[in-house]
């Protein structure tokens, strides 16, 4: 009888503890981002070290893109809007240009202004490197595709959003173009921010 009571008590405690720990962040992977120092839309240097300690959401886009990038930018502004509604403030949105020879800081600033951005201080639109560099950087740090298309102004690229933790590791990826899991992104960002607080 005592053993049954003890077992019941232990099971009850396990259930209570697992319920309390629910809602914590669970990473899908841990891709370490290689150090970088690029230039943002304000012509300021932004490095991986500058972003350490912050949760950020990354994407790979370019200004003359007419297919995937506009909906990705719209979806990212929707994420920003939902974060604001939830009162979430400690994060960044980082967009890496995959056409850096065309995308000057001034052009990226102009491009950002075309979308319904809530708080521009949250956004880093980055350029200031070669296309070879960003192709290599995307593959090594984000495990994502960026590829030049010969004799074309277009650049092939994946359409995912990548969640980066406070240590500069890519921990989750989401569809950034069609079936964007807005609620899951917000939930994950809130949990990750809370975890690092």
C-alpha positions in Angstrom: 0.0 0.0 0.0 2.8 2.4 0.9 4.6 1.6 -2.3 1.5 2.4 -4.3 1.0 5.7 -2.5 4.7 6.6 -3.0 4.5 5.7 -6.7 1.3 7.8 -7.1 3.0 10.7 -5.4 6.2 10.4 -7.6 4.0 10.3 -10.8 2.0 13.3 -9.6 5.2 15.3 -9.0 6.6 14.3 -12.4 3.4 15.5 -14.0 3.5 18.8 -12.1 7.1 19.5 -12.9 6.7 18.7 -16.6 3.7 21.1 -16.7 5.7 23.8 -15.1 8.6 23.4 -17.5 6.2 23.4 -20.5 6.6 26.3 -22.9 10.3 26.3 -22.8 12.3 26.8 -26.0 13.3 23.7 -28.0 16.0 24.1 -30.7 15.9 22.1 -33.9 19.6 22.6 -34.6 22.6 24.7 -33.5 24.4 26.1 -36.5 27.2 28.3 -35.4 27.3 31.6 -37.4 30.8 32.6 -38.5 32.0 36.0 -37.4 31.1 38.9 -39.7 31.2 42.7 -40.0 28.9 44.0 -42.7 27.3 47.4 -43.5 23.7 48.3 -42.7 21.2 50.7 -44.4 22.6 53.6 -42.4 26.2 52.9 -43.6 27.1 51.7 -40.1 29.2 48.6 -39.4 27.2 45.7 -37.8 29.1 42.6 -36.6 28.1 39.3 -35.1 29.5 40.6 -31.8 27.1 43.5 -32.0 24.2 41.1 -32.2 25.4 38.8 -29.4 23.0 38.8 -26.4 20.0 39.4 -28.7 17.5 37.1 -30.3 17.2 37.8 -34.1 15.3 36.6 -37.1 17.3 36.4 -40.3 16.4 36.3 -44.0 18.3 36.5 -47.4 16.7 38.9 -49.8 17.6 41.5 -52.5 16.0 44.7 -53.8 15.5 43.8 -57.5 13.9 40.5 -56.7 10.3 40.5 -58.0 9.3 36.9 -57.0 10.0 35.7 -53.4 11.5 38.7 -51.7 8.4 41.1 -51.6 6.2 38.5 -49.9 9.0 37.6 -47.5 9.4 41.3 -46.6 5.7 41.6 -46.1 5.6 38.5 -43.9 8.6 39.8 -41.9 6.8 43.0 -41.2 3.8 41.0 -40.1 6.1 39.1 -37.6 7.3 42.5 -36.4 3.7 43.7 -35.9 2.7 40.6 -34.0 5.8 40.9 -31.7 4.8 44.6 -31.0 1.2 43.4 -30.2 2.7 40.9 -27.7 4.9 43.6 -26.1 8.1 41.9 -27.2 11.0 44.4 -27.6 14.3 42.6 -27.2 15.0 41.3 -30.8 16.4 42.2 -34.2 15.5 41.5 -37.8 18.5 41.0 -40.0 18.2 40.9 -43.8 21.3 39.9 -45.7 21.4 41.2 -49.3 22.3 38.4 -51.7 23.0 41.0 -54.5 25.5 43.2 -52.7 27.0 44.8 -55.8 23.6 46.4 -56.5 22.3 46.8 -53.0 24.0 49.8 -51.6 23.1 51.0 -48.1 21.0 53.8 -49.6 19.1 51.4 -51.8 18.4 49.1 -48.9 17.1 52.0 -46.9 14.8 53.0 -49.8 13.7 49.3 -50.1 12.9 49.1 -46.4 10.8 52.2 -46.7 8.5 50.4 -49.3 7.2 48.1 -46.6 5.0 48.6 -43.5 7.8 48.6 -41.0 6.7 49.4 -37.4 10.1 50.2 -35.9 13.1 50.7 -38.2 15.5 50.5 -35.3 14.7 46.7 -35.1 16.0 46.2 -38.7 19.5 45.6 -40.0 19.6 45.5 -43.8 23.1 44.3 -44.5 25.5 44.6 -47.5 29.2 45.4 -48.1 30.6 42.1 -49.1 31.1 40.2 -52.4 28.4 37.8 -53.8 30.9 34.9 -53.4 31.1 35.8 -49.7 27.4 35.8 -49.1 27.0 32.5 -51.0 29.6 30.9 -48.8 28.3 32.6 -45.6 24.7 31.4 -46.2 25.8 27.8 -46.8 28.3 27.6 -43.9 26.4 29.6 -41.2 22.8 29.1 -42.1 22.9 25.8 -44.1 20.8 27.6 -46.7 21.1 28.1 -50.5 22.2 31.2 -52.3 23.3 30.8 -55.9 24.1 33.2 -58.7 22.2 32.6 -62.0 24.5 33.2 -64.9 23.4 35.9 -67.4 20.5 37.0 -65.1 19.8 39.7 -62.6 18.1 37.1 -60.5 19.7 35.2 -57.6 18.5 31.8 -56.5 17.9 31.6 -52.8 15.9 29.7 -50.1 12.9 31.5 -48.7 13.2 30.6 -45.0 13.4 32.8 -41.9 16.1 31.6 -39.5 15.9 32.1 -35.7 19.2 33.0 -34.1 19.8 32.7 -30.3 21.8 35.1 -28.0 25.0 33.1 -28.6 24.9 33.5 -32.4 23.6 30.1 -33.3 20.8 29.3 -35.8 18.4 27.3 -33.8 15.2 27.1 -36.0 14.0 27.7 -39.5 10.6 28.5 -40.8 8.9 29.0 -44.2 9.1 32.8 -44.8 7.1 33.0 -48.0 3.9 30.9 -48.1 2.9 28.9 -45.0 4.5 31.2 -42.5 3.9 29.9 -39.0 3.5 33.3 -37.4 2.2 32.1 -34.0 5.0 29.5 -33.7 7.6 32.2 -34.5 6.2 34.5 -31.9 6.0 31.7 -29.3 9.6 30.6 -30.0 11.0 34.1 -29.9 9.3 34.9 -26.6 10.5 31.6 -25.1 14.0 32.1 -26.3 14.1 35.7 -25.1 12.7 34.6 -21.7 15.3 31.8 -21.5 18.1 34.3 -21.9 16.7 36.9 -19.5 
